Amino acid sequence: MLELLRDRPTRHFAAGEVVLRQGETTGRLYFLVRGTVEVTKDDVRLATASQPGAVFGEMAAILGGPHTATVVALEPCDFHLVEDSREFLGGSSAACLHVCELLARRIDALNHYLVDVKHQYEDHDHIGMVDGILDALMHRPVRDHVRPGDTTTNHGT
């Protein structure tokens, strides 16, 4: 992946600097070249990442909305920067496949975790919640998006 991005600009972040902030819309993708970052959502630590080629901002790019998590540099970091994330992913099957594989691994890990929780708490009444989560993951409908400048709103009818 990094070879594909070699001509893209590189951005440096110092330790403690915010790379992406949850709720903001930037339209950017960041591909880690070196360093370690922390990913949080609603002030809960989800992960750390240090693998070259790790991508950040992909959820917002694919969903066409604001960033869904905050990414902070834990040490000095360098990233390849993609300003036009949706155009970039739409024009590069290799980049799109890279992001799809990343997201598929996350979904697979989440499914394994939920199945494990379900096995651990099989004899408890509240386990129906896990069934509901699994069902929602497997059958969640695609949302229609209203883009800035649209004059009508789709209310899901």
C-alpha positions in Angstrom: 0.0 0.0 0.0 2.8 2.5 0.9 4.3 2.0 -2.6 1.0 3.1 -4.1 1.2 6.3 -2.0 4.8 7.2 -2.5 4.0 10.3 -4.5 1.4 11.6 -2.0 2.4 14.3 0.5 3.7 13.2 3.9 2.5 14.8 7.1 4.4 14.7 10.4 2.6 14.7 13.8 4.4 15.1 17.1 3.6 13.0 20.1 0.3 14.0 21.6 -0.9 15.7 18.4 -4.4 14.9 17.1 -4.4 13.4 13.7 -8.2 13.0 13.3 -10.9 14.2 15.7 -14.2 12.3 16.2 -17.1 14.3 14.8 -15.0 16.5 12.4 -15.3 16.1 8.6 -12.0 16.5 6.8 -12.4 14.2 3.7 -8.9 12.9 4.4 -7.2 9.6 4.7 -4.0 9.1 6.6 -1.8 6.1 5.9 0.8 5.4 8.6 4.4 5.4 7.5 6.0 5.2 10.9 5.0 5.8 14.6 2.3 4.7 16.9 -1.2 6.1 17.4 -4.1 5.6 19.8 -7.6 5.4 18.5 -10.5 6.4 20.8 -14.2 6.7 20.5 -16.3 8.7 23.0 -13.1 8.8 25.1 -12.8 5.0 25.2 -9.6 3.6 23.9 -10.3 1.2 21.1 -6.8 0.4 19.8 -3.2 1.4 19.2 -1.7 1.0 15.8 1.9 1.0 14.6 1.8 -1.1 11.4 3.0 0.8 8.4 0.2 1.1 5.9 -2.5 1.3 8.6 -5.2 3.7 7.4 -7.3 6.2 9.4 -10.3 8.1 8.2 -11.6 5.3 6.1 -15.0 5.0 7.9 -15.8 8.6 7.3 -14.6 8.3 3.7 -16.8 5.3 3.0 -19.8 6.5 5.0 -19.5 10.1 3.6 -19.7 11.7 7.0 -17.6 12.9 10.0 -14.8 10.9 11.5 -16.1 8.2 13.8 -13.1 8.1 16.2 -10.2 10.3 17.3 -6.6 9.3 16.4 -3.7 10.8 18.4 0.0 10.3 17.9 1.6 8.5 20.8 5.0 9.2 19.5 6.3 11.1 16.5 4.4 9.8 13.4 4.6 10.2 9.7 1.6 9.6 7.4 0.9 9.7 3.7 -2.0 12.1 3.3 -4.9 11.7 0.9 -7.0 14.8 0.7 -9.7 13.5 -1.7 -10.5 10.2 0.1 -13.7 9.2 -1.8 -12.2 10.0 -5.2 -9.0 8.2 -4.3 -10.8 5.1 -3.2 -13.1 5.2 -6.2 -10.2 5.5 -8.5 -7.9 2.9 -7.0 -9.0 -0.7 -6.8 -5.8 -1.6 -4.9 -6.5 1.1 -2.2 -10.2 0.2 -2.1 -9.4 -3.5 -1.6 -6.9 -2.6 1.1 -9.6 -0.7 3.0 -12.1 -3.5 2.4 -9.8 -6.1 3.8 -9.1 -3.9 6.9 -12.8 -3.5 7.5 -13.6 -7.1 6.9 -10.9 -8.1 9.5 -12.6 -5.7 12.0 -16.0 -7.2 11.4 -14.6 -10.7 11.7 -13.0 -9.8 15.0 -16.2 -8.2 16.3 -18.2 -11.3 15.3 -15.7 -13.6 17.1 -16.0 -11.4 20.2 -19.8 -11.3 20.2 -20.0 -15.1 19.7 -17.5 -15.6 22.6 -19.6 -13.3 24.8 -22.7 -15.2 23.8 -21.1 -18.5 24.8 -19.9 -17.2 28.1 -23.4 -15.9 29.1 -25.6 -18.4 27.4 -27.6 -19.1 30.6 -28.3 -15.4 31.3 -31.5 -13.6 30.4 -29.8 -10.5 29.0 -28.0 -12.5 26.3 -30.8 -11.5 23.9 -29.0 -8.2 23.5 -26.1 -10.0 21.8 -28.5 -11.7 19.4 -29.9 -8.3 18.6 -26.4 -6.9 17.9 -25.5 -9.8 15.7 -28.8 -9.5 13.8 -28.2 -5.8 13.3 -24.7 -6.4 12.0 -25.9 -9.0 9.5 -29.1 -7.2 8.3 -28.4 -3.5 8.8 -30.1 -1.6 5.9 -28.1 0.9 3.8 -28.8 4.5 4.7 -29.7 7.1 2.1 -27.4 10.1 2.5 -28.5 13.7 2.1 -25.6 15.7 0.6 -25.2 19.5 1.2 -27.2 21.3 -1.3 -29.9 18.7 -1.6 -33.4 20.3 -1.5 -35.3 17.2 -0.4 -35.0 14.9 2.6 -35.5 11.1 2.5 -37.3 10.1 5.7 -36.8 6.4 5.0 -40.3 5.9 3.5 
